[in-house]
Amino acid sequence: MTSFYKYKDMPGTKQINHDIDAKARSKRLAKRKPKTPAKLANECAVDLQLLVRLKAADSDGNCQCVSCGAIKHWSEMQGGHYVGRGVSATKLLEENINPQCRRCNIRATESHVGYTLHMIETYGVDFIKHLRQMMTEVKKWRKTEILELHEDIKRQIAEQKTRLGVGL
Ligand SMILES: [Zn+2]
């Protein structure tokens, strides 16, 4: 017991223990609180952005920015939305998300013409018209729907990582 008190009285010890307790407590609370469909959709979108980069990567891991044509490793690219990610109906649509370099993703207005050309060449004009229609719809995501989609995306990410020899 003597050694315990000596340890406890060491400078800084109490503070460290307190931080650990607080972290564990907030983790427990986060687990208990159910995630909203919006939060689940955001988590799903992040993985979908990863998946499109992995899928587009060649055997060396490189992929091309759909807006400017720059070639970079998938890990340096971003998954850029064609129709902005604020639109619920197209937020989790794979064809609406494509590899973009950081610069083009940030400068969305400047890079949009290049992105549009890519979309027309890849999916055709009718698909762009379809996207325009989707933009007018408000999609109410159900939790189960998002979770199923997310599971499928995770499975595909694992497949792509195996293909590219990336550690899981
Ligand atoms: Zn670019």
Residues whose N, C-alpha, C, O or C-beta is under 5 A from the ligand:
A	BS01	ZN	C65 S67 C68 G69 A70 C101 C104
